[in-house]
């Protein structure tokens, strides 16, 4: 009822209603919040939740950046059209992880949440969990095709629509999210390295259209408890460069500045089930090539 009421109001009236609620728990400056909502009235309902407002307006300062983590004030990368093609048959030296027939190369703590039907595997969208490869990988070229679910209604929280992710080594997330008419903080949108690096452009396609990630992942190196070479990722989304040899500051973490904890040279690749009802994300044609250390 509250949501319908707010969405039916003009911008000025919406600001007046949302701003007081924000000051109680979020720690966000009410004048700035009112200004943001005036500029982006479609975010009003989302930002009315003090926890979400705090996340995206009052997160920790990022190192070597003028922005906070998950900062919605960051400029939105421009959208580019990418057509519908997604053809990338596995090269001869690839480990084919999923070709539509079975999930024999995969495991997980909630393995039965993942449904295989008509050559496509889909998240259960009920429990936050990961599908993990049985084999481990370090430096790798990774190809993943995914499809966003139809958007049944405007999401109150954009992070709840079609959220999944590709996690090299199970630790470093390349975000999967609906990138069409679903604005969120740029370092949390499709093509981002979650909570660290926005994509160069928004190359996301509409829900229902297959999309493809091609990722070159360079694993971190450690000496004792010290990282001697951070992880790096180059990412193509639907054939468009979105991460250009991006240096990661640590393993993916939510609402904090990432850091490294030493780990093995090879670990399983993982896919995320975000566990909320609007995040039924489907996958097909997944393969990986081991790369020489670089
Ligand atoms: Mg995700």
py3Dmol code that shows the C-alpha trace and the ligand (Angstrom):
import py3Dmol

protein = """\
ATOM      1  CA  UNK A   1       0.000   0.000   0.000  1.00  0.00           C
ATOM      2  CA  UNK A   2       2.811   2.331   0.943  1.00  0.00           C
ATOM      3  CA  UNK A   3       4.636   1.511  -2.261  1.00  0.00           C
ATOM      4  CA  UNK A   4       1.632   2.161  -4.480  1.00  0.00           C
ATOM      5  CA  UNK A   5       0.976   5.418  -2.707  1.00  0.00           C
ATOM      6  CA  UNK A   6       4.549   6.631  -3.096  1.00  0.00           C
ATOM      7  CA  UNK A   7       4.802   5.648  -6.730  1.00  0.00           C
ATOM      8  CA  UNK A   8       1.645   7.543  -7.545  1.00  0.00           C
ATOM      9  CA  UNK A   9       2.953  10.813  -6.152  1.00  0.00           C
ATOM     10  CA  UNK A  10       4.778  13.592  -7.925  1.00  0.00           C
ATOM     11  CA  UNK A  11       8.506  14.022  -7.373  1.00  0.00           C
ATOM     12  CA  UNK A  12       8.271  16.806  -4.814  1.00  0.00           C
ATOM     13  CA  UNK A  13       5.688  14.999  -2.720  1.00  0.00           C
ATOM     14  CA  UNK A  14       7.687  11.754  -2.945  1.00  0.00           C
ATOM     15  CA  UNK A  15      10.797  13.496  -1.624  1.00  0.00           C
ATOM     16  CA  UNK A  16       8.900  14.964   1.247  1.00  0.00           C
ATOM     17  CA  UNK A  17       7.656  11.540   2.302  1.00  0.00           C
ATOM     18  CA  UNK A  18      10.847   9.589   1.810  1.00  0.00           C
ATOM     19  CA  UNK A  19      13.395  11.958   3.286  1.00  0.00           C
ATOM     20  CA  UNK A  20      12.177  11.886   6.907  1.00  0.00           C
ATOM     21  CA  UNK A  21      12.136   8.085   6.917  1.00  0.00           C
ATOM     22  CA  UNK A  22      15.719   8.060   5.698  1.00  0.00           C
ATOM     23  CA  UNK A  23      17.147  10.105   8.513  1.00  0.00           C
ATOM     24  CA  UNK A  24      16.044   7.721  11.244  1.00  0.00           C
ATOM     25  CA  UNK A  25      18.326   4.755  10.558  1.00  0.00           C
ATOM     26  CA  UNK A  26      20.412   5.215   7.468  1.00  0.00           C
ATOM     27  CA  UNK A  27      22.801   7.932   8.546  1.00  0.00           C
ATOM     28  CA  UNK A  28      22.339   9.582   5.160  1.00  0.00           C
ATOM     29  CA  UNK A  29      22.105  13.338   4.895  1.00  0.00           C
ATOM     30  CA  UNK A  30      18.389  14.058   4.325  1.00  0.00           C
ATOM     31  CA  UNK A  31      18.984  17.028   2.034  1.00  0.00           C
ATOM     32  CA  UNK A  32      21.230  14.967  -0.229  1.00  0.00           C
ATOM     33  CA  UNK A  33      18.762  12.110  -0.187  1.00  0.00           C
ATOM     34  CA  UNK A  34      15.918  14.414  -1.201  1.00  0.00           C
ATOM     35  CA  UNK A  35      18.050  15.742  -4.048  1.00  0.00           C
ATOM     36  CA  UNK A  36      18.865  12.233  -5.284  1.00  0.00           C
ATOM     37  CA  UNK A  37      15.239  11.162  -5.184  1.00  0.00           C
ATOM     38  CA  UNK A  38      14.231  14.334  -7.032  1.00  0.00           C
ATOM     39  CA  UNK A  39      16.714  13.462  -9.776  1.00  0.00           C
ATOM     40  CA  UNK A  40      15.783   9.761  -9.832  1.00  0.00           C
ATOM     41  CA  UNK A  41      12.154   9.357  -8.693  1.00  0.00           C
ATOM     42  CA  UNK A  42      12.197   5.693  -9.774  1.00  0.00           C
ATOM     43  CA  UNK A  43      14.629   5.026  -6.910  1.00  0.00           C
ATOM     44  CA  UNK A  44      12.320   6.553  -4.283  1.00  0.00           C
ATOM     45  CA  UNK A  45      10.788   3.319  -3.040  1.00  0.00           C
ATOM     46  CA  UNK A  46      14.138   1.549  -2.941  1.00  0.00           C
ATOM     47  CA  UNK A  47      15.836   4.378  -1.062  1.00  0.00           C
ATOM     48  CA  UNK A  48      12.969   4.562   1.412  1.00  0.00           C
ATOM     49  CA  UNK A  49      14.435   1.416   2.992  1.00  0.00           C
ATOM     50  CA  UNK A  50      17.041   2.785   5.429  1.00  0.00           C
ATOM     51  CA  UNK A  51      19.230  -0.299   5.090  1.00  0.00           C
ATOM     52  CA  UNK A  52      19.378  -0.001   1.306  1.00  0.00           C
ATOM     53  CA  UNK A  53      19.925   3.745   1.455  1.00  0.00           C
ATOM     54  CA  UNK A  54      22.788   3.233   3.864  1.00  0.00           C
ATOM     55  CA  UNK A  55      24.279   0.554   1.621  1.00  0.00           C
ATOM     56  CA  UNK A  56      24.303   2.654  -1.507  1.00  0.00           C
ATOM     57  CA  UNK A  57      24.904   6.146  -0.109  1.00  0.00           C
ATOM     58  CA  UNK A  58      27.001   5.635   3.007  1.00  0.00           C
ATOM     59  CA  UNK A  59      29.210   2.649   2.187  1.00  0.00           C
ATOM     60  CA  UNK A  60      32.943   2.585   2.849  1.00  0.00           C
ATOM     61  CA  UNK A  61      35.254   4.778   0.800  1.00  0.00           C
ATOM     62  CA  UNK A  62      36.961   2.787  -1.921  1.00  0.00           C
ATOM     63  CA  UNK A  63      40.756   2.919  -2.197  1.00  0.00           C
ATOM     64  CA  UNK A  64      42.102   4.884  -5.160  1.00  0.00           C
ATOM     65  CA  UNK A  65      38.606   6.171  -5.952  1.00  0.00           C
ATOM     66  CA  UNK A  66      36.415   9.190  -5.267  1.00  0.00           C
ATOM     67  CA  UNK A  67      33.453   6.877  -4.666  1.00  0.00           C
ATOM     68  CA  UNK A  68      32.104   4.730  -1.922  1.00  0.00           C
ATOM     69  CA  UNK A  69      31.406   1.029  -2.388  1.00  0.00           C
ATOM     70  CA  UNK A  70      28.021   0.400  -4.030  1.00  0.00           C
ATOM     71  CA  UNK A  71      27.546   4.143  -4.592  1.00  0.00           C
ATOM     72  CA  UNK A  72      24.459   4.924  -6.656  1.00  0.00           C
ATOM     73  CA  UNK A  73      25.673   8.504  -7.224  1.00  0.00           C
ATOM     74  CA  UNK A  74      28.409   7.133  -9.482  1.00  0.00           C
ATOM     75  CA  UNK A  75      27.760   7.922 -13.183  1.00  0.00           C
ATOM     76  CA  UNK A  76      25.822   5.236 -15.018  1.00  0.00           C
ATOM     77  CA  UNK A  77      27.859   3.649 -17.851  1.00  0.00           C
ATOM     78  CA  UNK A  78      26.238   4.296 -21.248  1.00  0.00           C
ATOM     79  CA  UNK A  79      24.203   1.507 -22.804  1.00  0.00           C
ATOM     80  CA  UNK A  80      25.343  -0.096 -26.053  1.00  0.00           C
ATOM     81  CA  UNK A  81      23.277  -2.379 -28.273  1.00  0.00           C
ATOM     82  CA  UNK A  82      24.821  -5.801 -28.828  1.00  0.00           C
ATOM     83  CA  UNK A  83      22.319  -7.674 -30.994  1.00  0.00           C
ATOM     84  CA  UNK A  84      21.391 -11.238 -30.092  1.00  0.00           C
ATOM     85  CA  UNK A  85      24.336 -13.363 -31.240  1.00  0.00           C
ATOM     86  CA  UNK A  86      26.099 -15.514 -28.693  1.00  0.00           C
ATOM     87  CA  UNK A  87      27.874 -18.240 -30.658  1.00  0.00           C
ATOM     88  CA  UNK A  88      31.007 -19.548 -28.984  1.00  0.00           C
ATOM     89  CA  UNK A  89      31.465 -23.303 -29.415  1.00  0.00           C
ATOM     90  CA  UNK A  90      34.045 -24.684 -26.998  1.00  0.00           C
ATOM     91  CA  UNK A  91      37.576 -24.726 -28.429  1.00  0.00           C
ATOM     92  CA  UNK A  92      39.317 -28.090 -28.686  1.00  0.00           C
ATOM     93  CA  UNK A  93      41.368 -27.555 -25.520  1.00  0.00           C
ATOM     94  CA  UNK A  94      38.440 -26.434 -23.363  1.00  0.00           C
ATOM     95  CA  UNK A  95      36.947 -28.251 -20.389  1.00  0.00           C
ATOM     96  CA  UNK A  96      33.262 -28.343 -21.272  1.00  0.00           C
ATOM     97  CA  UNK A  97      31.522 -27.740 -17.955  1.00  0.00           C
ATOM     98  CA  UNK A  98      27.946 -27.729 -19.217  1.00  0.00           C
ATOM     99  CA  UNK A  99      26.684 -28.617 -22.683  1.00  0.00           C
ATOM    100  CA  UNK A 100      23.014 -29.017 -21.826  1.00  0.00           C
ATOM    101  CA  UNK A 101      23.071 -32.751 -21.115  1.00  0.00           C
ATOM    102  CA  UNK A 102      23.994 -33.142 -17.447  1.00  0.00           C
ATOM    103  CA  UNK A 103      25.569 -31.474 -14.427  1.00  0.00           C
ATOM    104  CA  UNK A 104      28.194 -34.165 -13.877  1.00  0.00           C
ATOM    105  CA  UNK A 105      30.995 -31.584 -13.676  1.00  0.00           C
ATOM    106  CA  UNK A 106      29.264 -29.696 -10.854  1.00  0.00           C
ATOM    107  CA  UNK A 107      28.445 -29.974  -7.180  1.00  0.00           C
ATOM    108  CA  UNK A 108      27.099 -27.724  -4.428  1.00  0.00           C
ATOM    109  CA  UNK A 109      25.619 -27.550  -0.943  1.00  0.00           C
ATOM    110  CA  UNK A 110      22.168 -26.986  -2.443  1.00  0.00           C
ATOM    111  CA  UNK A 111      22.749 -28.870  -5.681  1.00  0.00           C
ATOM    112  CA  UNK A 112      19.106 -29.919  -6.010  1.00  0.00           C
ATOM    113  CA  UNK A 113      17.999 -26.294  -6.110  1.00  0.00           C
ATOM    114  CA  UNK A 114      19.384 -26.109  -9.660  1.00  0.00           C
ATOM    115  CA  UNK A 115      16.983 -27.375 -12.347  1.00  0.00           C
ATOM    116  CA  UNK A 116      18.114 -28.915 -15.635  1.00  0.00           C
ATOM    117  CA  UNK A 117      15.421 -28.781 -18.316  1.00  0.00           C
ATOM    118  CA  UNK A 118      15.521 -28.568 -22.117  1.00  0.00           C
ATOM    119  CA  UNK A 119      19.300 -28.193 -22.153  1.00  0.00           C
ATOM    120  CA  UNK A 120      19.287 -25.252 -19.757  1.00  0.00           C
ATOM    121  CA  UNK A 121      20.140 -25.111 -16.058  1.00  0.00           C
ATOM    122  CA  UNK A 122      18.273 -22.576 -13.909  1.00  0.00           C
ATOM    123  CA  UNK A 123      18.688 -21.301 -10.355  1.00  0.00           C
ATOM    124  CA  UNK A 124      16.073 -22.249  -7.782  1.00  0.00           C
ATOM    125  CA  UNK A 125      15.820 -18.611  -6.640  1.00  0.00           C
ATOM    126  CA  UNK A 126      14.841 -19.710  -3.133  1.00  0.00           C
ATOM    127  CA  UNK A 127      18.104 -20.274  -1.241  1.00  0.00           C
ATOM    128  CA  UNK A 128      21.339 -18.303  -1.538  1.00  0.00           C
ATOM    129  CA  UNK A 129      23.869 -20.874  -2.738  1.00  0.00           C
ATOM    130  CA  UNK A 130      26.519 -21.729  -5.304  1.00  0.00           C
ATOM    131  CA  UNK A 131      26.935 -24.341  -8.011  1.00  0.00           C
ATOM    132  CA  UNK A 132      30.631 -25.258  -7.999  1.00  0.00           C
ATOM    133  CA  UNK A 133      32.791 -27.164 -10.441  1.00  0.00           C
ATOM    134  CA  UNK A 134      34.228 -30.429  -9.151  1.00  0.00           C
ATOM    135  CA  UNK A 135      37.569 -29.489 -10.714  1.00  0.00           C
ATOM    136  CA  UNK A 136      39.634 -26.513  -9.650  1.00  0.00           C
ATOM    137  CA  UNK A 137      41.088 -23.762 -11.828  1.00  0.00           C
ATOM    138  CA  UNK A 138      43.531 -20.876 -11.486  1.00  0.00           C
ATOM    139  CA  UNK A 139      44.339 -18.699 -14.489  1.00  0.00           C
ATOM    140  CA  UNK A 140      41.574 -19.363 -16.990  1.00  0.00           C
ATOM    141  CA  UNK A 141      39.491 -18.251 -19.951  1.00  0.00           C
ATOM    142  CA  UNK A 142      35.837 -18.739 -19.024  1.00  0.00           C
ATOM    143  CA  UNK A 143      32.786 -18.701 -21.281  1.00  0.00           C
ATOM    144  CA  UNK A 144      29.295 -18.586 -19.735  1.00  0.00           C
ATOM    145  CA  UNK A 145      25.963 -17.964 -21.462  1.00  0.00           C
ATOM    146  CA  UNK A 146      23.075 -16.749 -19.329  1.00  0.00           C
ATOM    147  CA  UNK A 147      19.501 -15.527 -19.651  1.00  0.00           C
ATOM    148  CA  UNK A 148      17.649 -13.120 -17.404  1.00  0.00           C
ATOM    149  CA  UNK A 149      14.082 -13.919 -16.320  1.00  0.00           C
ATOM    150  CA  UNK A 150      11.153 -11.801 -17.410  1.00  0.00           C
ATOM    151  CA  UNK A 151      10.518  -8.925 -15.050  1.00  0.00           C
ATOM    152  CA  UNK A 152       7.066  -9.514 -13.586  1.00  0.00           C
ATOM    153  CA  UNK A 153       6.869  -6.134 -11.895  1.00  0.00           C
ATOM    154  CA  UNK A 154       9.163  -3.177 -11.248  1.00  0.00           C
ATOM    155  CA  UNK A 155      11.619  -4.450  -8.644  1.00  0.00           C
ATOM    156  CA  UNK A 156      11.637  -2.539  -5.387  1.00  0.00           C
ATOM    157  CA  UNK A 157      15.323  -3.403  -5.115  1.00  0.00           C
ATOM    158  CA  UNK A 158      17.113  -3.573  -8.486  1.00  0.00           C
ATOM    159  CA  UNK A 159      19.591  -6.038  -6.989  1.00  0.00           C
ATOM    160  CA  UNK A 160      16.757  -8.546  -6.683  1.00  0.00           C
ATOM    161  CA  UNK A 161      16.117  -8.773 -10.399  1.00  0.00           C
ATOM    162  CA  UNK A 162      17.984 -11.548 -12.140  1.00  0.00           C
ATOM    163  CA  UNK A 163      20.913 -11.494  -9.732  1.00  0.00           C
ATOM    164  CA  UNK A 164      23.483 -14.218 -10.227  1.00  0.00           C
ATOM    165  CA  UNK A 165      27.201 -14.170 -10.864  1.00  0.00           C
ATOM    166  CA  UNK A 166      30.236 -15.925 -12.257  1.00  0.00           C
ATOM    167  CA  UNK A 167      32.864 -16.461  -9.556  1.00  0.00           C
ATOM    168  CA  UNK A 168      36.332 -17.482 -10.757  1.00  0.00           C
ATOM    169  CA  UNK A 169      37.907 -19.467  -7.916  1.00  0.00           C
ATOM    170  CA  UNK A 170      34.546 -19.170  -6.142  1.00  0.00           C
ATOM    171  CA  UNK A 171      35.735 -15.830  -4.733  1.00  0.00           C
ATOM    172  CA  UNK A 172      35.786 -13.079  -7.354  1.00  0.00           C
ATOM    173  CA  UNK A 173      32.370 -12.134  -8.749  1.00  0.00           C
ATOM    174  CA  UNK A 174      31.557 -10.943 -12.227  1.00  0.00           C
ATOM    175  CA  UNK A 175      28.012  -9.743 -11.660  1.00  0.00           C
ATOM    176  CA  UNK A 176      24.973 -11.062 -13.495  1.00  0.00           C
ATOM    177  CA  UNK A 177      21.919  -8.787 -13.216  1.00  0.00           C
ATOM    178  CA  UNK A 178      19.131  -7.425 -15.368  1.00  0.00           C
ATOM    179  CA  UNK A 179      20.791  -4.483 -17.105  1.00  0.00           C
ATOM    180  CA  UNK A 180      17.741  -3.278 -19.006  1.00  0.00           C
ATOM    181  CA  UNK A 181      15.564  -0.659 -17.306  1.00  0.00           C
ATOM    182  CA  UNK A 182      16.977  -1.690 -13.952  1.00  0.00           C
ATOM    183  CA  UNK A 183      19.359   0.997 -12.743  1.00  0.00           C
ATOM    184  CA  UNK A 184      21.438   0.168  -9.712  1.00  0.00           C
ATOM    185  CA  UNK A 185      24.813   1.224  -8.339  1.00  0.00           C
ATOM    186  CA  UNK A 186      27.272   0.898 -11.251  1.00  0.00           C
ATOM    187  CA  UNK A 187      29.715  -1.314  -9.374  1.00  0.00           C
ATOM    188  CA  UNK A 188      26.839  -3.747  -8.834  1.00  0.00           C
ATOM    189  CA  UNK A 189      25.354  -3.828 -12.347  1.00  0.00           C
ATOM    190  CA  UNK A 190      25.812  -6.448 -15.054  1.00  0.00           C
ATOM    191  CA  UNK A 191      29.399  -6.376 -16.280  1.00  0.00           C
ATOM    192  CA  UNK A 192      30.754  -5.118 -12.973  1.00  0.00           C
ATOM    193  CA  UNK A 193      33.247  -6.806 -10.737  1.00  0.00           C
ATOM    194  CA  UNK A 194      30.871  -6.684  -7.859  1.00  0.00           C
ATOM    195  CA  UNK A 195      31.400  -3.886  -5.377  1.00  0.00           C
ATOM    196  CA  UNK A 196      34.754  -2.999  -6.944  1.00  0.00           C
ATOM    197  CA  UNK A 197      34.645  -1.963 -10.593  1.00  0.00           C
ATOM    198  CA  UNK A 198      31.764  -0.729 -12.795  1.00  0.00           C
ATOM    199  CA  UNK A 199      31.732  -1.896 -16.415  1.00  0.00           C
ATOM    200  CA  UNK A 200      33.093   0.419 -19.087  1.00  0.00           C
ATOM    201  CA  UNK A 201      29.644   0.358 -20.714  1.00  0.00           C
ATOM    202  CA  UNK A 202      26.271  -1.265 -20.091  1.00  0.00           C
ATOM    203  CA  UNK A 203      26.293  -4.088 -22.644  1.00  0.00           C
ATOM    204  CA  UNK A 204      23.402  -5.928 -20.995  1.00  0.00           C
ATOM    205  CA  UNK A 205      20.535  -7.303 -23.056  1.00  0.00           C
ATOM    206  CA  UNK A 206      16.831  -7.506 -22.314  1.00  0.00           C
ATOM    207  CA  UNK A 207      15.364 -10.260 -20.149  1.00  0.00           C
ATOM    208  CA  UNK A 208      14.683 -13.427 -22.135  1.00  0.00           C
ATOM    209  CA  UNK A 209      17.593 -12.870 -24.561  1.00  0.00           C
ATOM    210  CA  UNK A 210      20.670 -15.067 -24.199  1.00  0.00           C
ATOM    211  CA  UNK A 211      23.839 -13.228 -23.216  1.00  0.00           C
ATOM    212  CA  UNK A 212      27.463 -14.293 -23.083  1.00  0.00           C
ATOM    213  CA  UNK A 213      30.405 -13.619 -20.805  1.00  0.00           C
ATOM    214  CA  UNK A 214      33.964 -14.213 -21.908  1.00  0.00           C
ATOM    215  CA  UNK A 215      36.327 -13.751 -18.996  1.00  0.00           C
ATOM    216  CA  UNK A 216      40.115 -13.872 -18.782  1.00  0.00           C
ATOM    217  CA  UNK A 217      40.933 -14.413 -15.141  1.00  0.00           C
ATOM    218  CA  UNK A 218      44.420 -14.063 -13.694  1.00  0.00           C
ATOM    219  CA  UNK A 219      44.619 -15.462 -10.194  1.00  0.00           C
ATOM    220  CA  UNK A 220      46.302 -13.685  -7.284  1.00  0.00           C
ATOM    221  CA  UNK A 221      49.728 -14.763  -6.093  1.00  0.00           C
ATOM    222  CA  UNK A 222      50.676 -14.925  -2.427  1.00  0.00           C
ATOM    223  CA  UNK A 223      53.831 -15.138  -0.382  1.00  0.00           C
ATOM    224  CA  UNK A 224      52.863 -16.207   3.086  1.00  0.00           C
ATOM    225  CA  UNK A 225      50.096 -13.847   4.169  1.00  0.00           C
ATOM    226  CA  UNK A 226      51.034 -11.188   1.618  1.00  0.00           C
ATOM    227  CA  UNK A 227      49.524 -10.788  -1.846  1.00  0.00           C
ATOM    228  CA  UNK A 228      52.413 -10.330  -4.262  1.00  0.00           C
ATOM    229  CA  UNK A 229      50.271 -10.080  -7.396  1.00  0.00           C
ATOM    230  CA  UNK A 230      46.581  -9.181  -7.206  1.00  0.00           C
ATOM    231  CA  UNK A 231      43.939 -10.906  -9.299  1.00  0.00           C
ATOM    232  CA  UNK A 232      43.086  -9.313 -12.645  1.00  0.00           C
ATOM    233  CA  UNK A 233      40.154  -9.743 -14.981  1.00  0.00           C
ATOM    234  CA  UNK A 234      39.392  -8.844 -18.559  1.00  0.00           C
ATOM    235  CA  UNK A 235      35.707  -9.303 -19.340  1.00  0.00           C
ATOM    236  CA  UNK A 236      33.702  -9.211 -22.547  1.00  0.00           C
ATOM    237  CA  UNK A 237      29.925  -9.028 -22.184  1.00  0.00           C
ATOM    238  CA  UNK A 238      28.059  -9.864 -25.371  1.00  0.00           C
ATOM    239  CA  UNK A 239      31.265  -9.271 -27.309  1.00  0.00           C
ATOM    240  CA  UNK A 240      31.895  -5.839 -25.778  1.00  0.00           C
ATOM    241  CA  UNK A 241      34.838  -5.047 -23.498  1.00  0.00           C
ATOM    242  CA  UNK A 242      33.511  -4.156 -20.045  1.00  0.00           C
ATOM    243  CA  UNK A 243      36.566  -4.838 -17.841  1.00  0.00           C
ATOM    244  CA  UNK A 244      40.021  -4.081 -19.237  1.00  0.00           C
ATOM    245  CA  UNK A 245      42.618  -6.001 -17.239  1.00  0.00           C
ATOM    246  CA  UNK A 246      40.972  -4.718 -14.049  1.00  0.00           C
ATOM    247  CA  UNK A 247      42.992  -5.176 -10.863  1.00  0.00           C
ATOM    248  CA  UNK A 248      40.943  -6.630  -8.008  1.00  0.00           C
ATOM    249  CA  UNK A 249      41.470  -5.395  -4.465  1.00  0.00           C
ATOM    250  CA  UNK A 250      40.362  -8.695  -2.930  1.00  0.00           C
ATOM    251  CA  UNK A 251      37.683 -11.345  -2.778  1.00  0.00           C
ATOM    252  CA  UNK A 252      34.130 -10.154  -3.367  1.00  0.00           C
ATOM    253  CA  UNK A 253      32.428  -8.846  -0.249  1.00  0.00           C
ATOM    254  CA  UNK A 254      29.205  -6.942   0.311  1.00  0.00           C
ATOM    255  CA  UNK A 255      29.198  -3.513   1.968  1.00  0.00           C
ATOM    256  CA  UNK A 256      32.886  -3.531   2.895  1.00  0.00           C
ATOM    257  CA  UNK A 257      36.204  -2.847   1.201  1.00  0.00           C
ATOM    258  CA  UNK A 258      37.516  -6.130  -0.157  1.00  0.00           C
ATOM    259  CA  UNK A 259      40.827  -7.609   0.910  1.00  0.00           C
ATOM    260  CA  UNK A 260      42.829 -10.729   0.215  1.00  0.00           C
ATOM    261  CA  UNK A 261      43.135 -13.853   2.280  1.00  0.00           C
ATOM    262  CA  UNK A 262      45.747 -16.298   0.954  1.00  0.00           C
ATOM    263  CA  UNK A 263      44.274 -19.337  -0.772  1.00  0.00           C
ATOM    264  CA  UNK A 264      45.171 -22.243  -3.006  1.00  0.00           C
ATOM    265  CA  UNK A 265      46.522 -21.729  -6.526  1.00  0.00           C
ATOM    266  CA  UNK A 266      43.455 -23.453  -7.983  1.00  0.00           C
ATOM    267  CA  UNK A 267      39.863 -23.447  -6.696  1.00  0.00           C
ATOM    268  CA  UNK A 268      36.448 -24.373  -8.156  1.00  0.00           C
ATOM    269  CA  UNK A 269      34.604 -21.982 -10.458  1.00  0.00           C
ATOM    270  CA  UNK A 270      31.170 -21.093  -9.054  1.00  0.00           C
ATOM    271  CA  UNK A 271      27.821 -19.767 -10.254  1.00  0.00           C
ATOM    272  CA  UNK A 272      25.608 -17.839  -7.837  1.00  0.00           C
ATOM    273  CA  UNK A 273      21.976 -18.473  -6.976  1.00  0.00           C
ATOM    274  CA  UNK A 274      21.042 -15.203  -5.267  1.00  0.00           C
ATOM    275  CA  UNK A 275      18.079 -16.880  -3.604  1.00  0.00           C
ATOM    276  CA  UNK A 276      15.345 -14.310  -4.152  1.00  0.00           C
ATOM    277  CA  UNK A 277      12.184 -14.934  -6.189  1.00  0.00           C
ATOM    278  CA  UNK A 278      12.956 -12.646  -9.143  1.00  0.00           C
ATOM    279  CA  UNK A 279      16.364 -14.188  -9.723  1.00  0.00           C
ATOM    280  CA  UNK A 280      15.597 -17.275 -11.811  1.00  0.00           C
ATOM    281  CA  UNK A 281      18.685 -17.021 -14.034  1.00  0.00           C
ATOM    282  CA  UNK A 282      19.336 -19.696 -16.673  1.00  0.00           C
ATOM    283  CA  UNK A 283      22.643 -20.954 -18.089  1.00  0.00           C
ATOM    284  CA  UNK A 284      23.878 -22.869 -21.119  1.00  0.00           C
ATOM    285  CA  UNK A 285      27.188 -23.528 -22.944  1.00  0.00           C
ATOM    286  CA  UNK A 286      29.738 -23.159 -20.158  1.00  0.00           C
ATOM    287  CA  UNK A 287      33.379 -23.957 -20.795  1.00  0.00           C
ATOM    288  CA  UNK A 288      36.786 -23.072 -19.423  1.00  0.00           C
ATOM    289  CA  UNK A 289      40.344 -23.126 -20.779  1.00  0.00           C
ATOM    290  CA  UNK A 290      43.296 -23.370 -18.438  1.00  0.00           C
ATOM    291  CA  UNK A 291      45.874 -20.652 -19.123  1.00  0.00           C
ATOM    292  CA  UNK A 292      49.572 -20.653 -18.436  1.00  0.00           C
ATOM    293  CA  UNK A 293      50.348 -18.452 -15.420  1.00  0.00           C
ATOM    294  CA  UNK A 294      50.615 -14.799 -16.370  1.00  0.00           C
TER     295      UNK A 294
END
"""
ligand_1 = """\
1
MG
Mg 25.413 -11.512 -8.025
"""
view = py3Dmol.view(width=600, height=400)
view.addModel(protein, "pdb")
view.setStyle({"model": 0}, {"cartoon": {"style": "trace"}})
view.addModel(ligand_1, "xyz")
view.setStyle({"model": 1}, {"stick": {}})
view.zoomTo()
view.show()
